[in-house]
Amino acid sequence: MAETYSGEFYCVKCKAKREATGEVQVNDKGTRMAKAKCPECGTNLNRILGKA
């Protein structure tokens, strides 16, 4: 089961903080990142959560 993150993301296109739920992924360096879609404009949102 994939880990999820629910909280605030910053949308670069809207220039505002948005509440969203996204899937947590680990990149090549071992950093956990949550990825979601902006509920207003549909832009991809990323939030860095720290080391795994």
PDBQT receptor file of N, H, CA, C and O in Angstrom, charges set to zero:
ATOM      1  N   MET A   1       0.842  -1.189   0.000  1.00  0.00    +0.000 N 
ATOM      2  CA  MET A   1       0.000   0.000   0.000  1.00  0.00    +0.000 C 
ATOM      3  C   MET A   1       0.882   1.246   0.000  1.00  0.00    +0.000 C 
ATOM      4  O   MET A   1       1.823   1.346   0.788  1.00  0.00    +0.000 OA
ATOM      5  N   ALA A   2       0.582   2.179  -0.871  1.00  0.00    +0.000 N 
ATOM      6  H   ALA A   2      -0.182   2.098  -1.511  1.00  0.00    +0.000 HD
ATOM      7  CA  ALA A   2       1.370   3.399  -0.996  1.00  0.00    +0.000 C 
ATOM      8  C   ALA A   2       1.045   4.366   0.145  1.00  0.00    +0.000 C 
ATOM      9  O   ALA A   2      -0.101   4.489   0.576  1.00  0.00    +0.000 OA
ATOM     10  N   GLU A   3       2.076   5.035   0.610  1.00  0.00    +0.000 N 
ATOM     11  H   GLU A   3       3.007   4.935   0.260  1.00  0.00    +0.000 HD
ATOM     12  CA  GLU A   3       1.906   6.032   1.668  1.00  0.00    +0.000 C 
ATOM     13  C   GLU A   3       1.334   7.309   1.058  1.00  0.00    +0.000 C 
ATOM     14  O   GLU A   3       1.688   7.680  -0.061  1.00  0.00    +0.000 OA
ATOM     15  N   THR A   4       0.449   7.979   1.796  1.00  0.00    +0.000 N 
ATOM     16  H   THR A   4       0.161   7.677   2.705  1.00  0.00    +0.000 HD
ATOM     17  CA  THR A   4      -0.123   9.237   1.313  1.00  0.00    +0.000 C 
ATOM     18  C   THR A   4       0.177  10.352   2.293  1.00  0.00    +0.000 C 
ATOM     19  O   THR A   4       0.413  10.108   3.476  1.00  0.00    +0.000 OA
ATOM     20  N   TYR A   5       0.164  11.579   1.792  1.00  0.00    +0.000 N 
ATOM     21  H   TYR A   5      -0.028  11.777   0.831  1.00  0.00    +0.000 HD
ATOM     22  CA  TYR A   5       0.375  12.768   2.605  1.00  0.00    +0.000 C 
ATOM     23  C   TYR A   5      -0.799  13.706   2.364  1.00  0.00    +0.000 C 
ATOM     24  O   TYR A   5      -1.154  13.979   1.217  1.00  0.00    +0.000 OA
ATOM     25  N   SER A   6      -1.394  14.193   3.425  1.00  0.00    +0.000 N 
ATOM     26  H   SER A   6      -1.106  13.971   4.357  1.00  0.00    +0.000 HD
ATOM     27  CA  SER A   6      -2.494  15.136   3.315  1.00  0.00    +0.000 C 
ATOM     28  C   SER A   6      -2.106  16.405   4.066  1.00  0.00    +0.000 C 
ATOM     29  O   SER A   6      -1.834  16.362   5.265  1.00  0.00    +0.000 OA
ATOM     30  N   GLY A   7      -2.081  17.526   3.367  1.00  0.00    +0.000 N 
ATOM     31  H   GLY A   7      -2.302  17.562   2.392  1.00  0.00    +0.000 HD
ATOM     32  CA  GLY A   7      -1.695  18.774   4.007  1.00  0.00    +0.000 C 
ATOM     33  C   GLY A   7      -1.541  19.889   3.001  1.00  0.00    +0.000 C 
ATOM     34  O   GLY A   7      -2.122  19.851   1.916  1.00  0.00    +0.000 OA
ATOM     35  N   GLU A   8      -0.746  20.893   3.374  1.00  0.00    +0.000 N 
ATOM     36  H   GLU A   8      -0.274  20.923   4.255  1.00  0.00    +0.000 HD
ATOM     37  CA  GLU A   8      -0.564  22.062   2.525  1.00  0.00    +0.000 C 
ATOM     38  C   GLU A   8       0.546  21.868   1.511  1.00  0.00    +0.000 C 
ATOM     39  O   GLU A   8       1.627  21.372   1.829  1.00  0.00    +0.000 OA
ATOM     40  N   PHE A   9       0.258  22.265   0.293  1.00  0.00    +0.000 N 
ATOM     41  H   PHE A   9      -0.620  22.668   0.034  1.00  0.00    +0.000 HD
ATOM     42  CA  PHE A   9       1.232  22.329  -0.790  1.00  0.00    +0.000 C 
ATOM     43  C   PHE A   9       1.239  23.770  -1.275  1.00  0.00    +0.000 C 
ATOM     44  O   PHE A   9       0.248  24.481  -1.109  1.00  0.00    +0.000 OA
ATOM     45  N   TYR A  10       2.345  24.212  -1.874  1.00  0.00    +0.000 N 
ATOM     46  H   TYR A  10       3.150  23.634  -2.009  1.00  0.00    +0.000 HD
ATOM     47  CA  TYR A  10       2.399  25.544  -2.465  1.00  0.00    +0.000 C 
ATOM     48  C   TYR A  10       2.260  25.412  -3.967  1.00  0.00    +0.000 C 
ATOM     49  O   TYR A  10       3.048  24.714  -4.605  1.00  0.00    +0.000 OA
ATOM     50  N   CYS A  11       1.266  26.075  -4.542  1.00  0.00    +0.000 N 
ATOM     51  H   CYS A  11       0.625  26.642  -4.025  1.00  0.00    +0.000 HD
ATOM     52  CA  CYS A  11       1.065  26.062  -5.987  1.00  0.00    +0.000 C 
ATOM     53  C   CYS A  11       1.808  27.246  -6.593  1.00  0.00    +0.000 C 
ATOM     54  O   CYS A  11       1.534  28.398  -6.255  1.00  0.00    +0.000 OA
ATOM     55  N   VAL A  12       2.751  26.959  -7.492  1.00  0.00    +0.000 N 
ATOM     56  H   VAL A  12       2.973  26.023  -7.767  1.00  0.00    +0.000 HD
ATOM     57  CA  VAL A  12       3.560  28.001  -8.110  1.00  0.00    +0.000 C 
ATOM     58  C   VAL A  12       2.722  28.821  -9.093  1.00  0.00    +0.000 C 
ATOM     59  O   VAL A  12       2.924  30.028  -9.230  1.00  0.00    +0.000 OA
ATOM     60  N   LYS A  13       1.798  28.173  -9.765  1.00  0.00    +0.000 N 
ATOM     61  H   LYS A  13       1.634  27.193  -9.654  1.00  0.00    +0.000 HD
ATOM     62  CA  LYS A  13       0.970  28.869 -10.750  1.00  0.00    +0.000 C 
ATOM     63  C   LYS A  13      -0.035  29.810 -10.059  1.00  0.00    +0.000 C 
ATOM     64  O   LYS A  13      -0.188  30.956 -10.482  1.00  0.00    +0.000 OA
ATOM     65  N   CYS A  14      -0.711  29.346  -9.019  1.00  0.00    +0.000 N 
ATOM     66  H   CYS A  14      -0.587  28.414  -8.676  1.00  0.00    +0.000 HD
ATOM     67  CA  CYS A  14      -1.694  30.168  -8.285  1.00  0.00    +0.000 C 
ATOM     68  C   CYS A  14      -1.022  31.127  -7.301  1.00  0.00    +0.000 C 
ATOM     69  O   CYS A  14      -1.614  32.127  -6.895  1.00  0.00    +0.000 OA
ATOM     70  N   LYS A  15       0.230  30.811  -6.920  1.00  0.00    +0.000 N 
ATOM     71  H   LYS A  15       0.711  29.999  -7.250  1.00  0.00    +0.000 HD
ATOM     72  CA  LYS A  15       0.975  31.561  -5.899  1.00  0.00    +0.000 C 
ATOM     73  C   LYS A  15       0.221  31.590  -4.572  1.00  0.00    +0.000 C 
ATOM     74  O   LYS A  15       0.096  32.632  -3.929  1.00  0.00    +0.000 OA
ATOM     75  N   ALA A  16      -0.279  30.411  -4.180  1.00  0.00    +0.000 N 
ATOM     76  H   ALA A  16      -0.177  29.565  -4.702  1.00  0.00    +0.000 HD
ATOM     77  CA  ALA A  16      -1.031  30.285  -2.930  1.00  0.00    +0.000 C 
ATOM     78  C   ALA A  16      -0.846  28.882  -2.368  1.00  0.00    +0.000 C 
ATOM     79  O   ALA A  16      -0.498  27.951  -3.094  1.00  0.00    +0.000 OA
ATOM     80  N   LYS A  17      -1.085  28.741  -1.058  1.00  0.00    +0.000 N 
ATOM     81  H   LYS A  17      -1.368  29.497  -0.468  1.00  0.00    +0.000 HD
ATOM     82  CA  LYS A  17      -1.037  27.439  -0.417  1.00  0.00    +0.000 C 
ATOM     83  C   LYS A  17      -2.395  26.769  -0.592  1.00  0.00    +0.000 C 
ATOM     84  O   LYS A  17      -3.441  27.394  -0.418  1.00  0.00    +0.000 OA
ATOM     85  N   ARG A  18      -2.356  25.489  -0.939  1.00  0.00    +0.000 N 
ATOM     86  H   ARG A  18      -1.506  24.981  -1.081  1.00  0.00    +0.000 HD
ATOM     87  CA  ARG A  18      -3.577  24.723  -1.186  1.00  0.00    +0.000 C 
ATOM     88  C   ARG A  18      -3.558  23.445  -0.354  1.00  0.00    +0.000 C 
ATOM     89  O   ARG A  18      -2.503  22.840  -0.161  1.00  0.00    +0.000 OA
ATOM     90  N   GLU A  19      -4.720  23.037   0.136  1.00  0.00    +0.000 N 
ATOM     91  H   GLU A  19      -5.577  23.528  -0.020  1.00  0.00    +0.000 HD
ATOM     92  CA  GLU A  19      -4.866  21.762   0.831  1.00  0.00    +0.000 C 
ATOM     93  C   GLU A  19      -5.081  20.679  -0.221  1.00  0.00    +0.000 C 
ATOM     94  O   GLU A  19      -5.950  20.809  -1.083  1.00  0.00    +0.000 OA
ATOM     95  N   ALA A  20      -4.286  19.605  -0.149  1.00  0.00    +0.000 N 
ATOM     96  H   ALA A  20      -3.580  19.498   0.551  1.00  0.00    +0.000 HD
ATOM     97  CA  ALA A  20      -4.418  18.512  -1.108  1.00  0.00    +0.000 C 
ATOM     98  C   ALA A  20      -3.904  17.225  -0.472  1.00  0.00    +0.000 C 
ATOM     99  O   ALA A  20      -3.232  17.246   0.559  1.00  0.00    +0.000 OA
ATOM    100  N   THR A  21      -4.233  16.114  -1.103  1.00  0.00    +0.000 N 
ATOM    101  H   THR A  21      -4.779  16.097  -1.941  1.00  0.00    +0.000 HD
ATOM    102  CA  THR A  21      -3.755  14.804  -0.680  1.00  0.00    +0.000 C 
ATOM    103  C   THR A  21      -2.965  14.209  -1.830  1.00  0.00    +0.000 C 
ATOM    104  O   THR A  21      -3.431  14.183  -2.969  1.00  0.00    +0.000 OA
ATOM    105  N   GLY A  22      -1.754  13.724  -1.524  1.00  0.00    +0.000 N 
ATOM    106  H   GLY A  22      -1.375  13.745  -0.598  1.00  0.00    +0.000 HD
ATOM    107  CA  GLY A  22      -0.909  13.184  -2.575  1.00  0.00    +0.000 C 
ATOM    108  C   GLY A  22      -0.159  11.949  -2.148  1.00  0.00    +0.000 C 
ATOM    109  O   GLY A  22      -0.091  11.622  -0.964  1.00  0.00    +0.000 OA
ATOM    110  N   GLU A  23       0.402  11.266  -3.121  1.00  0.00    +0.000 N 
ATOM    111  H   GLU A  23       0.346  11.532  -4.084  1.00  0.00    +0.000 HD
ATOM    112  CA  GLU A  23       1.165  10.049  -2.899  1.00  0.00    +0.000 C 
ATOM    113  C   GLU A  23       2.616  10.386  -2.578  1.00  0.00    +0.000 C 
ATOM    114  O   GLU A  23       3.208  11.265  -3.206  1.00  0.00    +0.000 OA
ATOM    115  N   VAL A  24       3.189   9.684  -1.596  1.00  0.00    +0.000 N 
ATOM    116  H   VAL A  24       2.709   8.970  -1.086  1.00  0.00    +0.000 HD
ATOM    117  CA  VAL A  24       4.591   9.904  -1.204  1.00  0.00    +0.000 C 
ATOM    118  C   VAL A  24       5.478   8.994  -2.025  1.00  0.00    +0.000 C 
ATOM    119  O   VAL A  24       5.235   7.791  -2.119  1.00  0.00    +0.000 OA
ATOM    120  N   GLN A  25       6.528   9.586  -2.630  1.00  0.00    +0.000 N 
ATOM    121  H   GLN A  25       6.725  10.564  -2.553  1.00  0.00    +0.000 HD
ATOM    122  CA  GLN A  25       7.509   8.848  -3.413  1.00  0.00    +0.000 C 
ATOM    123  C   GLN A  25       8.896   9.168  -2.880  1.00  0.00    +0.000 C 
ATOM    124  O   GLN A  25       9.116  10.225  -2.288  1.00  0.00    +0.000 OA
ATOM    125  N   VAL A  26       9.830   8.248  -3.092  1.00  0.00    +0.000 N 
ATOM    126  H   VAL A  26       9.652   7.390  -3.573  1.00  0.00    +0.000 HD
ATOM    127  CA  VAL A  26      11.223   8.452  -2.690  1.00  0.00    +0.000 C 
ATOM    128  C   VAL A  26      12.049   8.644  -3.949  1.00  0.00    +0.000 C 
ATOM    129  O   VAL A  26      12.015   7.810  -4.854  1.00  0.00    +0.000 OA
ATOM    130  N   ASN A  27      12.804   9.761  -4.008  1.00  0.00    +0.000 N 
ATOM    131  H   ASN A  27      12.831  10.438  -3.273  1.00  0.00    +0.000 HD
ATOM    132  CA  ASN A  27      13.618  10.014  -5.206  1.00  0.00    +0.000 C 
ATOM    133  C   ASN A  27      14.956   9.286  -5.103  1.00  0.00    +0.000 C 
ATOM    134  O   ASN A  27      15.185   8.542  -4.149  1.00  0.00    +0.000 OA
ATOM    135  N   ASP A  28      15.836   9.494  -6.076  1.00  0.00    +0.000 N 
ATOM    136  H   ASP A  28      15.649  10.097  -6.852  1.00  0.00    +0.000 HD
ATOM    137  CA  ASP A  28      17.121   8.790  -6.145  1.00  0.00    +0.000 C 
ATOM    138  C   ASP A  28      18.038   9.090  -4.969  1.00  0.00    +0.000 C 
ATOM    139  O   ASP A  28      18.835   8.239  -4.573  1.00  0.00    +0.000 OA
ATOM    140  N   LYS A  29      17.935  10.293  -4.404  1.00  0.00    +0.000 N 
ATOM    141  H   LYS A  29      17.288  10.984  -4.726  1.00  0.00    +0.000 HD
ATOM    142  CA  LYS A  29      18.788  10.681  -3.280  1.00  0.00    +0.000 C 
ATOM    143  C   LYS A  29      18.250  10.183  -1.941  1.00  0.00    +0.000 C 
ATOM    144  O   LYS A  29      18.915  10.344  -0.917  1.00  0.00    +0.000 OA
ATOM    145  N   GLY A  30      17.063   9.584  -1.929  1.00  0.00    +0.000 N 
ATOM    146  H   GLY A  30      16.523   9.454  -2.760  1.00  0.00    +0.000 HD
ATOM    147  CA  GLY A  30      16.472   9.071  -0.699  1.00  0.00    +0.000 C 
ATOM    148  C   GLY A  30      15.562  10.072  -0.007  1.00  0.00    +0.000 C 
ATOM    149  O   GLY A  30      15.172   9.856   1.140  1.00  0.00    +0.000 OA
ATOM    150  N   THR A  31      15.220  11.150  -0.672  1.00  0.00    +0.000 N 
ATOM    151  H   THR A  31      15.537  11.326  -1.604  1.00  0.00    +0.000 HD
ATOM    152  CA  THR A  31      14.340  12.160  -0.097  1.00  0.00    +0.000 C 
ATOM    153  C   THR A  31      12.887  11.804  -0.389  1.00  0.00    +0.000 C 
ATOM    154  O   THR A  31      12.539  11.460  -1.518  1.00  0.00    +0.000 OA
ATOM    155  N   ARG A  32      12.042  11.889   0.634  1.00  0.00    +0.000 N 
ATOM    156  H   ARG A  32      12.325  12.169   1.551  1.00  0.00    +0.000 HD
ATOM    157  CA  ARG A  32      10.613  11.629   0.452  1.00  0.00    +0.000 C 
ATOM    158  C   ARG A  32       9.934  12.884  -0.090  1.00  0.00    +0.000 C 
ATOM    159  O   ARG A  32      10.147  13.984   0.422  1.00  0.00    +0.000 OA
ATOM    160  N   MET A  33       9.116  12.714  -1.127  1.00  0.00    +0.000 N 
ATOM    161  H   MET A  33       8.943  11.821  -1.543  1.00  0.00    +0.000 HD
ATOM    162  CA  MET A  33       8.401  13.824  -1.738  1.00  0.00    +0.000 C 
ATOM    163  C   MET A  33       6.946  13.434  -1.926  1.00  0.00    +0.000 C 
ATOM    164  O   MET A  33       6.645  12.323  -2.362  1.00  0.00    +0.000 OA
ATOM    165  N   ALA A  34       6.042  14.352  -1.594  1.00  0.00    +0.000 N 
ATOM    166  H   ALA A  34       6.287  15.255  -1.239  1.00  0.00    +0.000 HD
ATOM    167  CA  ALA A  34       4.619  14.130  -1.838  1.00  0.00    +0.000 C 
ATOM    168  C   ALA A  34       4.254  14.825  -3.140  1.00  0.00    +0.000 C 
ATOM    169  O   ALA A  34       4.637  15.972  -3.367  1.00  0.00    +0.000 OA
ATOM    170  N   LYS A  35       3.513  14.128  -3.994  1.00  0.00    +0.000 N 
ATOM    171  H   LYS A  35       3.202  13.196  -3.809  1.00  0.00    +0.000 HD
ATOM    172  CA  LYS A  35       3.100  14.678  -5.283  1.00  0.00    +0.000 C 
ATOM    173  C   LYS A  35       1.588  14.655  -5.355  1.00  0.00    +0.000 C 
ATOM    174  O   LYS A  35       0.954  13.649  -5.038  1.00  0.00    +0.000 OA
ATOM    175  N   ALA A  36       1.003  15.795  -5.784  1.00  0.00    +0.000 N 
ATOM    176  H   ALA A  36       1.518  16.613  -6.042  1.00  0.00    +0.000 HD
ATOM    177  CA  ALA A  36      -0.451  15.918  -5.886  1.00  0.00    +0.000 C 
ATOM    178  C   ALA A  36      -0.798  16.859  -7.031  1.00  0.00    +0.000 C 
ATOM    179  O   ALA A  36       0.089  17.369  -7.714  1.00  0.00    +0.000 OA
ATOM    180  N   LYS A  37      -2.083  17.084  -7.237  1.00  0.00    +0.000 N 
ATOM    181  H   LYS A  37      -2.804  16.669  -6.683  1.00  0.00    +0.000 HD
ATOM    182  CA  LYS A  37      -2.585  18.025  -8.239  1.00  0.00    +0.000 C 
ATOM    183  C   LYS A  37      -3.292  19.167  -7.520  1.00  0.00    +0.000 C 
ATOM    184  O   LYS A  37      -3.985  18.950  -6.525  1.00  0.00    +0.000 OA
ATOM    185  N   CYS A  38      -3.114  20.384  -8.028  1.00  0.00    +0.000 N 
ATOM    186  H   CYS A  38      -2.551  20.560  -8.836  1.00  0.00    +0.000 HD
ATOM    187  CA  CYS A  38      -3.787  21.551  -7.457  1.00  0.00    +0.000 C 
ATOM    188  C   CYS A  38      -5.290  21.438  -7.722  1.00  0.00    +0.000 C 
ATOM    189  O   CYS A  38      -5.699  21.209  -8.860  1.00  0.00    +0.000 OA
ATOM    190  N   PRO A  39      -6.118  21.598  -6.679  1.00  0.00    +0.000 N 
ATOM    191  CA  PRO A  39      -7.567  21.500  -6.877  1.00  0.00    +0.000 C 
ATOM    192  C   PRO A  39      -8.148  22.664  -7.688  1.00  0.00    +0.000 C 
ATOM    193  O   PRO A  39      -9.245  22.539  -8.231  1.00  0.00    +0.000 OA
ATOM    194  N   GLU A  40      -7.439  23.784  -7.779  1.00  0.00    +0.000 N 
ATOM    195  H   GLU A  40      -6.548  23.885  -7.338  1.00  0.00    +0.000 HD
ATOM    196  CA  GLU A  40      -7.934  24.957  -8.504  1.00  0.00    +0.000 C 
ATOM    197  C   GLU A  40      -7.555  24.944  -9.983  1.00  0.00    +0.000 C 
ATOM    198  O   GLU A  40      -8.414  25.122 -10.847  1.00  0.00    +0.000 OA
ATOM    199  N   CYS A  41      -6.255  24.730 -10.279  1.00  0.00    +0.000 N 
ATOM    200  H   CYS A  41      -5.557  24.586  -9.577  1.00  0.00    +0.000 HD
ATOM    201  CA  CYS A  41      -5.786  24.869 -11.665  1.00  0.00    +0.000 C 
ATOM    202  C   CYS A  41      -5.280  23.567 -12.284  1.00  0.00    +0.000 C 
ATOM    203  O   CYS A  41      -5.065  23.515 -13.495  1.00  0.00    +0.000 OA
ATOM    204  N   GLY A  42      -5.083  22.513 -11.484  1.00  0.00    +0.000 N 
ATOM    205  H   GLY A  42      -5.258  22.556 -10.501  1.00  0.00    +0.000 HD
ATOM    206  CA  GLY A  42      -4.644  21.232 -12.026  1.00  0.00    +0.000 C 
ATOM    207  C   GLY A  42      -3.147  21.082 -12.200  1.00  0.00    +0.000 C 
ATOM    208  O   GLY A  42      -2.697  20.077 -12.751  1.00  0.00    +0.000 OA
ATOM    209  N   THR A  43      -2.356  22.051 -11.745  1.00  0.00    +0.000 N 
ATOM    210  H   THR A  43      -2.722  22.867 -11.298  1.00  0.00    +0.000 HD
ATOM    211  CA  THR A  43      -0.903  21.993 -11.839  1.00  0.00    +0.000 C 
ATOM    212  C   THR A  43      -0.360  20.934 -10.872  1.00  0.00    +0.000 C 
ATOM    213  O   THR A  43      -0.937  20.706  -9.808  1.00  0.00    +0.000 OA
ATOM    214  N   ASN A  44       0.754  20.287 -11.247  1.00  0.00    +0.000 N 
ATOM    215  H   ASN A  44       1.223  20.473 -12.110  1.00  0.00    +0.000 HD
ATOM    216  CA  ASN A  44       1.397  19.338 -10.345  1.00  0.00    +0.000 C 
ATOM    217  C   ASN A  44       1.969  20.065  -9.143  1.00  0.00    +0.000 C 
ATOM    218  O   ASN A  44       2.583  21.123  -9.286  1.00  0.00    +0.000 OA
ATOM    219  N   LEU A  45       1.768  19.501  -7.955  1.00  0.00    +0.000 N 
ATOM    220  H   LEU A  45       1.269  18.642  -7.839  1.00  0.00    +0.000 HD
ATOM    221  CA  LEU A  45       2.294  20.069  -6.713  1.00  0.00    +0.000 C 
ATOM    222  C   LEU A  45       3.305  19.106  -6.128  1.00  0.00    +0.000 C 
ATOM    223  O   LEU A  45       3.111  17.892  -6.188  1.00  0.00    +0.000 OA
ATOM    224  N   ASN A  46       4.383  19.629  -5.561  1.00  0.00    +0.000 N 
ATOM    225  H   ASN A  46       4.540  20.616  -5.511  1.00  0.00    +0.000 HD
ATOM    226  CA  ASN A  46       5.399  18.826  -4.890  1.00  0.00    +0.000 C 
ATOM    227  C   ASN A  46       5.658  19.399  -3.510  1.00  0.00    +0.000 C 
ATOM    228  O   ASN A  46       5.649  20.615  -3.320  1.00  0.00    +0.000 OA
ATOM    229  N   ARG A  47       5.888  18.518  -2.547  1.00  0.00    +0.000 N 
ATOM    230  H   ARG A  47       5.896  17.530  -2.701  1.00  0.00    +0.000 HD
ATOM    231  CA  ARG A  47       6.276  18.946  -1.212  1.00  0.00    +0.000 C 
ATOM    232  C   ARG A  47       7.373  17.998  -0.738  1.00  0.00    +0.000 C 
ATOM    233  O   ARG A  47       7.195  16.780  -0.734  1.00  0.00    +0.000 OA
ATOM    234  N   ILE A  48       8.506  18.568  -0.341  1.00  0.00    +0.000 N 
ATOM    235  H   ILE A  48       8.650  19.558  -0.345  1.00  0.00    +0.000 HD
ATOM    236  CA  ILE A  48       9.634  17.777   0.156  1.00  0.00    +0.000 C 
ATOM    237  C   ILE A  48       9.397  17.490   1.629  1.00  0.00    +0.000 C 
ATOM    238  O   ILE A  48       9.179  18.412   2.415  1.00  0.00    +0.000 OA
ATOM    239  N   LEU A  49       9.437  16.205   2.010  1.00  0.00    +0.000 N 
ATOM    240  H   LEU A  49       9.614  15.457   1.371  1.00  0.00    +0.000 HD
ATOM    241  CA  LEU A  49       9.133  15.802   3.372  1.00  0.00    +0.000 C 
ATOM    242  C   LEU A  49      10.369  15.447   4.192  1.00  0.00    +0.000 C 
ATOM    243  O   LEU A  49      10.274  15.343   5.414  1.00  0.00    +0.000 OA
ATOM    244  N   GLY A  50      11.525  15.259   3.561  1.00  0.00    +0.000 N 
ATOM    245  H   GLY A  50      11.602  15.343   2.567  1.00  0.00    +0.000 HD
ATOM    246  CA  GLY A  50      12.743  14.949   4.293  1.00  0.00    +0.000 C 
ATOM    247  C   GLY A  50      13.271  13.575   3.928  1.00  0.00    +0.000 C 
ATOM    248  O   GLY A  50      12.727  12.909   3.047  1.00  0.00    +0.000 OA
ATOM    249  N   LYS A  51      14.324  13.151   4.602  1.00  0.00    +0.000 N 
ATOM    250  H   LYS A  51      14.766  13.691   5.317  1.00  0.00    +0.000 HD
ATOM    251  CA  LYS A  51      14.961  11.878   4.301  1.00  0.00    +0.000 C 
ATOM    252  C   LYS A  51      14.071  10.705   4.719  1.00  0.00    +0.000 C 
ATOM    253  O   LYS A  51      13.287  10.793   5.664  1.00  0.00    +0.000 OA
ATOM    254  N   ALA A  52      14.222   9.616   3.984  1.00  0.00    +0.000 N 
ATOM    255  H   ALA A  52      14.858   9.544   3.216  1.00  0.00    +0.000 HD
ATOM    256  CA  ALA A  52      13.419   8.401   4.241  1.00  0.00    +0.000 C 
ATOM    257  C   ALA A  52      13.919   7.672   5.468  1.00  0.00    +0.000 C 
ATOM    258  O   ALA A  52      13.370   6.634   5.836  1.00  0.00    +0.000 OA
TER     259      ALA A  52
